[in-house]
């Protein structure tokens, strides 16, 4: 997808980066850009001879140039992704191996990292080839990996950043901070979205967020395009979960918005609930207030889709804003009706 946040690199620049990290004798045979991403530029590099550290292929993922506009929480966002990979290393969650990273911006004006090249493809691309029985097994895997991720705990609530203004002592303050930051970014861009209606609807609800006492690691972007599958003995299995850059420490059930794009409402999937509980170590429960919070997270995500249009073409921007200005009022009405039911 075309996005102005992508750091598009020439072959010469990529060769400089590779030589700086792996030595002057490394020879790149082929460079292939992966165009499916919506934020970062990603390149698959294949090497001649013995390759790099035993790898014949590596993925180079680039961050955003410092001079380019991004949303407040998106600044230095790759650093969160690399940190999350390190947090997941000792869990059952399958992840690609990070080979090296450079956040110094001394060589180029953006963060970057090298990671191993996965051999499979994403769930979205393969979905039509997956049998019903195989999908149930994949949902079971997804539930176990989701719970394992949520078992990783933080020492603050909020987006995973060194900047203290993104770190909070309780979930209500953190989520309100996330909303206010997003609204400020939207207003600064002059985007016409229903900010006041959202905050008015949320005003009596902030306190129920504080039922979440422990900050859990939440990917918040774990939809089928970020779940890599590989095949063995005629069946697919989850080979890796990628793109953790938008992760935060907060309510683990916020993850179920992404899960719903794969298996629908998790409360209607016995497979998901049983396998999630198996790893979480406690019965799967979902209260009325959990449902209210899920409405809030869903509205936040739709608002984010509207505010991030700075990256896209004029046509895509108009379509996104039209959708968000239609969807958010409908979601607010549905939340209101739920609260009085």
C-alpha positions in Angstrom: 0.0 0.0 0.0 1.2 3.5 -0.8 2.0 5.5 2.4 4.1 8.6 2.8 5.6 7.2 6.1 7.5 4.6 4.2 11.3 5.2 3.9 11.9 4.2 0.3 15.5 3.2 -0.2 17.8 2.9 -3.2 20.0 -0.1 -3.6 23.0 2.0 -2.8 21.6 3.0 0.6 20.6 -0.6 1.4 24.1 -1.7 0.6 25.6 0.9 2.8 23.3 -0.2 5.7 24.2 -3.9 5.1 28.0 -3.2 5.0 27.8 -1.1 8.2 26.0 -3.9 10.1 27.5 -7.1 8.6 30.8 -6.2 6.9 32.1 -4.9 3.6 32.3 -8.3 1.9 28.6 -9.0 2.0 27.1 -9.2 -1.5 23.4 -8.6 -2.0 22.0 -10.6 -4.9 18.4 -9.5 -4.9 16.3 -6.8 -3.2 12.5 -7.2 -3.1 10.2 -4.7 -1.5 7.2 -6.1 0.4 4.4 -3.7 -0.5 1.6 -5.0 1.7 2.5 -3.0 4.8 0.7 0.2 5.6 3.3 2.1 7.6 6.9 0.9 7.3 9.0 0.1 4.2 10.1 -3.6 4.2 12.7 -5.2 2.0 13.7 -8.9 1.6 17.4 -9.2 0.9 19.0 -12.3 -0.5 22.8 -12.7 -0.3 25.5 -14.4 -2.3 27.9 -17.0 -0.8 27.5 -17.9 2.8 25.0 -15.1 3.4 24.8 -13.2 6.7 25.4 -15.1 9.9 24.2 -18.2 8.2 21.1 -16.6 6.7 20.7 -16.5 2.9 17.8 -14.0 3.3 17.0 -11.3 5.8 14.2 -8.7 6.1 15.2 -5.1 6.5 12.4 -3.1 8.1 12.7 0.7 8.2 11.2 3.3 10.4 10.0 6.7 9.5 12.4 9.6 8.7 12.6 12.1 11.5 11.5 15.0 9.2 8.1 13.3 8.4 4.9 13.9 10.2 3.5 11.0 12.3 0.9 10.8 15.1 2.1 11.5 18.6 2.2 7.9 19.7 3.9 6.8 16.4 7.1 8.7 17.0 10.0 6.1 17.3 7.4 3.4 17.1 9.8 0.7 15.8 11.5 0.7 19.2 8.3 -0.6 20.8 8.1 -3.4 18.3 11.7 -4.5 19.0 11.1 -4.3 22.7 8.0 -6.4 22.4 9.9 -9.1 20.5 12.4 -9.2 23.4 9.5 -9.6 25.9 8.1 -12.5 24.0 11.3 -14.4 23.5 10.7 -16.6 26.6 7.0 -17.3 25.9 5.3 -19.8 23.6 4.4 -16.9 21.2 6.1 -17.6 17.8 8.0 -14.6 16.6 10.7 -13.9 14.0 14.2 -13.5 15.4 15.6 -9.9 15.4 19.2 -10.1 14.1 20.2 -6.5 14.8 18.7 -3.0 15.1 20.0 0.6 14.9 18.2 3.4 16.6 21.1 5.8 16.6 20.1 7.6 13.3 23.8 8.1 12.8 23.9 6.4 9.4 20.5 7.2 8.1 17.7 9.4 9.4 15.4 6.6 10.6 15.4 3.6 12.9 15.8 0.2 11.2 16.1 -3.5 12.1 17.1 -6.7 10.4 15.0 -9.9 11.1 14.9 -13.4 9.9 12.8 -14.1 6.7 9.8 -16.2 7.4 9.0 -18.8 4.8 5.2 -18.8 5.0 2.5 -16.3 4.1 -0.1 -14.3 6.1 -3.4 -15.7 7.2 -5.4 -13.2 5.1 -3.7 -14.3 1.9 -4.2 -18.0 2.7 -7.7 -17.9 4.2 -9.5 -19.4 1.2 -7.3 -22.4 1.3 -7.9 -23.3 4.9 -10.4 -26.0 5.7 -12.9 -25.6 8.5 -11.1 -28.2 10.7 -7.8 -26.6 10.1 -9.2 -23.2 11.0 -10.5 -24.5 14.3 -6.9 -25.6 15.1 -5.6 -22.2 14.1 -8.1 -20.5 16.3 -7.0 -22.7 19.2 -3.3 -21.7 18.5 -4.3 -18.1 18.3 -6.1 -18.2 21.6 -3.1 -19.8 23.4 -0.7 -17.4 21.9 -3.0 -14.4 22.8 -3.2 -15.5 26.4 0.6 -16.1 26.6 1.1 -12.5 25.3 -1.3 -11.2 27.9 0.5 -13.1 30.6 3.4 -10.6 30.0 2.9 -7.8 32.5 4.2 -4.2 32.5 5.0 -1.8 35.3 2.8 1.0 33.8 -0.3 1.4 31.7 -0.1 2.9 28.2 1.8 2.8 24.9 5.3 1.3 25.2 7.6 4.3 25.2 10.4 5.7 27.2 8.6 9.0 27.3 6.9 9.3 30.7 4.0 11.2 29.3 2.8 8.0 27.7 3.1 6.0 31.0 0.3 6.0 33.6 -0.4 4.4 37.0 -3.9 3.3 36.1 -5.8 2.2 33.0 -8.4 4.9 33.1 -5.7 7.7 33.0 -3.8 5.8 30.3 -6.8 5.3 28.0 -8.0 8.8 28.5 -4.5 10.0 27.6 -4.5 7.8 24.5 -7.9 9.4 23.5 -6.8 13.0 24.2 -3.6 12.5 22.2 -5.5 11.1 19.3 -8.0 13.9 19.4 -5.3 16.5 19.6 -3.5 15.0 16.5 -6.8 15.0 14.6 -7.7 18.6 15.5 -4.2 19.8 14.5 -4.7 18.2 11.1 -8.0 19.9 10.7 -9.9 16.6 10.5 -13.7 16.8 11.0 -14.5 13.9 13.3 -16.9 13.5 16.2 -14.4 14.1 19.0 -16.8 15.9 21.4 -19.5 13.2 21.0 -17.0 10.5 21.8 -15.7 12.2 24.9 -19.2 13.1 26.1 -20.3 9.5 25.8 -17.1 8.3 27.6 -17.3 10.8 30.5 -19.4 8.6 32.9 -17.5 5.4 31.9 -13.9 6.2 32.7 -14.0 4.7 36.2 -15.0 1.2 35.0 -11.6 1.1 33.2 -10.0 1.0 36.6 -11.4 -2.5 37.2 -8.3 -3.4 35.2 -5.6 -3.5 37.9 -2.7 -5.1 36.2 -1.2 -3.9 32.9 -1.0 -6.7 30.3 0.8 -6.7 27.0 -1.7 -6.0 24.2 -0.7 -6.2 20.6 -3.9 -4.3 19.4 -3.1 -5.0 15.8 -3.3 -8.8 15.7 -5.5 -9.3 12.7 -5.0 -11.9 10.0 -2.5 -9.9 8.0 -0.1 -9.9 10.9 -0.3 -13.7 11.6 2.1 -15.7 9.5 1.2 -19.3 8.6 3.4 -22.2 7.4 2.3 -25.6 6.2 3.2 -29.0 7.5 1.6 -32.4 6.5 -1.1 -30.6 4.6 -2.2 -28.3 7.4 -1.4 -24.7 8.3 -0.1 -23.6 11.6 0.9 -20.3 13.1 4.6 -19.7 12.3 4.9 -16.2 13.8 2.9 -13.2 15.0 4.5 -10.0 13.6 4.1 -6.2 13.7 3.9 -5.4 17.5 4.8 -1.8 17.1 1.3 -0.5 18.2 1.3 -2.6 21.4 0.5 -1.1 24.8 0.2 -2.3 28.4 -3.5 -2.3 29.4 -6.7 -4.3 29.3 -6.0 -7.6 27.6 -9.6 -7.9 26.4 -8.9 -5.0 24.0 -7.2 -7.6 21.9 -10.5 -9.2 21.1 -11.3 -6.5 18.5 -8.6 -8.0 16.3 -9.6 -11.5 17.2 -13.1 -10.8 16.0 -11.8 -10.3 12.5 -10.7 -13.9 12.5 -13.1 -15.9 14.6 -15.9 -13.5 15.2 -17.1 -12.7 18.8 -14.8 -14.7 21.0 -17.7 -15.4 23.3 -19.2 -17.5 20.6 -16.1 -19.5 20.1 -15.8 -22.3 22.6 -12.4 -23.2 21.0 -11.0 -19.8 21.6 -12.3 -19.4 25.2 -11.1 -22.9 26.3 -7.6 -22.5 24.8 -7.2 -18.9 26.1 -8.2 -20.2 29.6 -5.7 -23.0 29.3 -2.8 -20.6 29.1 -4.1 -17.7 31.1 -4.5 -20.2 34.0 -8.0 -19.0 35.0 -11.6 -19.4 33.8 -12.7 -17.3 30.8 -15.1 -14.7 32.1 -16.6 -11.7 30.4 -18.7 -9.2 32.3 -21.1 -6.5 31.3 -18.4 -3.9 32.0 -16.0 -5.9 29.8 -18.5 -5.4 27.0 -18.7 -1.7 27.7 -14.9 -1.4 27.6 -14.8 -3.3 24.3 -17.3 -0.7 22.9 -14.9 2.0 24.0 -11.8 0.4 22.5 -13.6 -0.2 19.2 -14.6 3.4 19.0 -11.0 4.4 19.8 -9.8 2.2 17.0 -12.2 3.7 14.5 -11.2 7.2 15.5 -7.6 6.2 15.0 -8.4 5.0 11.4 -9.7 8.5 10.8 -6.9 10.4 12.3 -4.2 8.4 10.6 -5.3 9.5 7.1 -2.3 11.9 6.8 -0.5 8.9 5.4 -2.8 8.2 2.4 -3.9 9.5 -0.9 -6.6 12.1 -1.3 -9.1 9.5 -2.5 -8.3 7.0 0.4 -8.5 9.9 2.9 -12.0 10.9 1.8 -13.2 7.2 1.9 -11.7 6.8 5.4 -13.2 9.9 6.8 -16.6 9.2 5.3 -16.5 5.7 6.9 -15.4 7.0 10.3 -18.0 9.8 10.4 -20.7 7.2 9.6 -19.4 4.4 11.8 -18.6 6.3 15.0 -22.1 7.8 15.5 -23.5 4.3 14.9 -21.2 2.8 17.5 -22.0 5.5 20.0 -25.7 4.8 19.6 -25.1 1.1 20.0 -23.2 1.8 23.2 -25.9 4.1 24.5 -28.6 1.4 23.8 -26.5 -1.2 25.5 -26.0 0.9 28.6 -29.8 1.4 29.1 -30.7 -2.2 28.2 
